[in-house]
Amino acid sequence: MPVPRLALILVAIVGLSLAAPRGGAAATCQSTCTQQLAACKQTCPGGGQGRRDCRAACAERSTCTAPGARIRTLAYVVTECTTDPQKRSSLKQTLLVRHGNCDAVPVAAFGPSRPVTTPFGDLCSFYGVQRRGGSFYEIDAGRSVGVFQNAAVLRDGSTVFNLTKQFSNVPALTPDVPEEGIFVVRADGSELRRLGPPSRAPQLFSFRWSVSPDGRTIAFIDLGDPNEPPYYEAPQVFLLDTRRNRRKQLTHQPRRPNLTADDNGIALPIFLNKRTIAYYSGSTGTEFRAFQVTTDGKESALGTFIAANGAQIVARFRSHRRVPT
């Protein structure tokens, strides 16, 4: 009889696009949820309120998106954590992309890692009790255990992701990867290519990546090159051209010692338009400063947010308003 194992599957959403995919994705769409929904509705009675209630119940149980809530492209990571009877844990991670109601397509997978005993005990149970997929990615709860650190979905449905295990708190548990770096892959899993080295900034600096309105460039946080002006390592805003594989440092913020999750030096880069990126600096608990930088490197301050007595600035937000270019 096979030995039973505890398997925990957690999901973390890493990228979203509201733009329709290009190419023949629709023609090759396999939609299990649509087939299941149709089969469920065929079991409903012939008419009247009973039929309406039955069809509504089928829609409620379906994994298809509800009318008016369409998601055209969604990229997310599924993490499978397994613990055997000897309390040895292993980890597997898969990046999937879903177009609308089409079945999700796995575009990159790593692991499972070799089962190991860790000083933290049964890690799978630890994460499972929290019931949060993000626990594998957040710094305070062990985000660096995984290999997918950041991701963003481009307008054509391609996914850009940061693949590295350099921040792992438990390297033996983290799956091996053939090559670390920032990669892009088409929504069907084809044409995987490396855009450059991975970001060296711990994820408390990075938060989400931002995609330009034209879908060609990514704004993200990385450490400055100590061999180039101003000759020190500090978190900076970088621009990555996903078509030309070109990376450009935009900001030159001063060195900030003793950075923490509340004062992470620089964070939350977001495109205001195709030529301007906003970002933030300072303590999220007391004083939060907003800046902007143009794609040619011209920086300027936007303002300062100061928390009232007993209040705290909540920095985890996203703006959905697009400023005209």
N, C-alpha and C positions, 0 to 999 in steps of 0.2 A: 504494500500500500504506500503510495507516495506520502512523503512527509508534508504536513500542512505548513503553509507560510502565511504570514501577515503581509498583505500588500495594500499599500495606501496610494491612491491616485489623486493628485491635486492639480488643479488647473489655474494658471495665471494668464490673464489677457495681457498681451504685450504690444499689440498694434491694431489700429483700426483705420479704415479708409472708407469714405463715402463715394468714392469715384468708381465708375464701372470698369471692370477689367477689359483689356484689349485682347484681340486675337480670338481663338475659337473655344474659349473656356465654356461658353454656354452650350456649344454643340456637343461637348464631351461630358456634360454635367450628369453625374449620377446622384439622384436625390432620393435617398431611402426614406426620409421623413415625408416627402410628398406621396410616395407609394403607400406608406403606412397610413397616412391621413385619408387617402382615397379608399383604402380597404376598410378602415374604420367606419367611414360614412356609408359604405355599402351595406353595413349591418343595421342601419337605422330604419325605423318603420316608414311606411309609405307616405305619411303626411301628417299635418296637424302639429300641435304643440310638442307632442312626443318626438317627432322627427327633428324639430328645431332644437329641442333640448339635447337630443342625442348628438346632432352635428356640432353643437356648441361644446359638448363634453369632449368630442374627438379633437376639436381645435385646441382645447385647454391642455390635453395630454400630449399634443404634438410638439416635437422639437423644432418645427418650422417657425419662422418668425411670424409674429402677428401682423395683420394688416395695418399699414401705417407705421410700422416699426422696422422697416427693411434695413438690414445691414448688408452692404454690398460686398465688402471684403473684411475679413476678421482673421488676424494672426494671433495664435496663443500657444503657450507651452504646457504640455502635460508632463507632470513629474510623477514617476512611479517609484515609490520607496518600499523596499521589501526587507522584512526581518525574518530570519529563520529561527528554529527552536533554540539554537545556540546563541541567540541575541546578536547575530552578525547581520549588518545592514548593507544593502546595496542600492544604487540609484540609477535610474534611467530617465532620460529627458528627450522629448520629441517636440519639434516645432511643427505645428499644423497651420494650414491656411484654408479658410472656408469662404466661398463665394455664395452669398445669398443662402438659398436652401440646398445648394449642392453639398454632397458629403465632403467633410474636411479631408484635405490631402496632406499626408506627412511629407515635409520638404527637407527635414534634417533630423537625425536621431543619433544619440550617443549613449552608450552603456548597453546593458547594465554593468556597473562597476563590479569588481571582485568583492565578494562579501567580506566585510571586516568588522572587528569589534572596536568600537570607539570609546574614548573616555567619557562620552556624553550618554552612554547607555543606549537604550532603544530609541534611536532618532525618529524612526517612523511613527512610533506612538507619540513621541513628543510633538511632532508636527500635526499628527492626526487629531490630537486633543484640541488644538487651536482651531481646526477646521478652516484654515485660510491657506489657499494655494500660494499667496504672496509670502508666506512664512519662509519659503525656500529662497526668496529673493531679497527680503528686507535685511539690512545690515544687522539690526539688533536681534533678529531671530534666526540669523544664519543664512541670509540671502546669498552669501558667497559660496554656499555649498554647491550651487548649480553652475552650469557652463554658459547658459544664455543670460547675459547681463542686461542687455537693452535690445529693443527692436522698434522698427517703425515700418509702416506700410506706405508704399508710394502710390501715386495716382493710377499706375497701370496694374496694380495688384501685386507687384513684386515686394518682397520683404527684405529689409536690411537689418542685420542683427550683429551684435557684438559677442563674439565667442571666445571665452577665456576662462581658465581656472586659476588665474594668478591671485585671486582674492579668497580662495577657498580656506575656510577654517579647518576643514577635515579633508586634506588632499587625497587620502586613501579612499574616501567615499565618493569623491567627485569623479564622474566618468572621464576617461581620457579622450582627447580630441586629436585628430591627425595634425592639425595646424591651427593655431590661434590667429585671430584677426577679426576685422569687420568684413562681413560677407553680404552679398546680395543674391537672391534666388528668385526665379520666376514663380508665379502662383501654382504652377503645375509641378514644381520641384525640379525643373530643368534649368540649365545655364547657371549653375552655381559658380560664382567667381569671387575672388578675394579683392577687396577694395584697399586694404592696407592693414597695418598693425592694429591690435586692439587698443581701446582706450586704457590708459594707465591710471585713470582717476577712480578711486573707490566709489561705489555707487551712491554713497551719501552725497556726492557732489553732482551726480548726473540727473537723477529723476528721469523724466521722459525725454526722448529725443523729439525734435520738431522737424517737420518736413516743410520745405518752401512751397508757396502756392503753385508753382509750376511743376512740383514733384521731382525736381532734379537734384536738389541738395538737401543735406541733413545738417542741422545745428546740434552740437553736443558738447559735453565737457570732457577735456583731456588735460594732462599736465603739460606745461610748456617745456620746450627742449632746453636743457641747461647749457647746451653748446651754442645757442643762438640768443641774440638780445631778447630779454634783459639778463640772460645768463643765470637763471635759477628756475627751479621747478615750482610751479604753483598752478592751481586749477584755472583754466582759461576756456573761453568759448572758441570752438573750432568750426570750420565749415568744410563739409565733404561733398565733392561733386561725384555723384554716383555713376555718371556716364564716363567721365574722364579720369576717374580714380585719383583726383587731386584733393589734397587736404591743405587747409590754410588756417593759420592762427589769427583770430580777429582781435582779441583783447590782450592787454599786457597788465593785468592786475598785480598789485604788490604781493610779496610773499606774506602768507598768513600762518603763523605758527599755531599749534594746538587747536586745529580745527575740530569741530564736533558736529553732531547731527543737527544741533540748534544753530550753530554758526559755521556753515560749511563753505565760507569764502565766496563762492559763486555757484549759482544754480538756476534751474528752470529757464533755459534758453527757449524762446518761442518767436517764430516769425511774425512780425507785425505786417510786413508786406515782403515782396520778393527781394528787397534791398536792405531791409532793416530788421534787426533781431533785438528783442528785449531780453534782459536777464536781471538777476537779483543777487544781492550780496548783503551780508550782515546776519544778525541773530534773528531767527524766526520767533523767538520768545519775547524780544523787547523792541529792537529796531531793525527794520528791513528796508534796504535801499534799492531803488529801481534804476536801471541804466538801459541805454540802447547803444548798439554799434551797427554801423553800416557794413555791407559786404566788402567795402574797400578799407575797413579798419578804423573808421572815425568814431570815437566814443564820446558819449555825453550822458549827463545825469538826467533822470526823469523826475525823481522825487524821493522822499523818505516817509516810510510808514512807521509810526511809533505807537506801541500798544498803551492803552490807558491802564491806570493802576488796577491790578488784579486781572487784567485781560491778557490774551496771548494772540499773536498774529498767526493765522493758519495759512501756511504757504503752499499747501498742496491743492492747487486749483489749475484750471485750464480755461483760456478764453476762447470762445467759439465765434467771436465777432471778427470778421475779416476787414482789415483796413484797406481802402482802395489804393491801388498802386499808382 
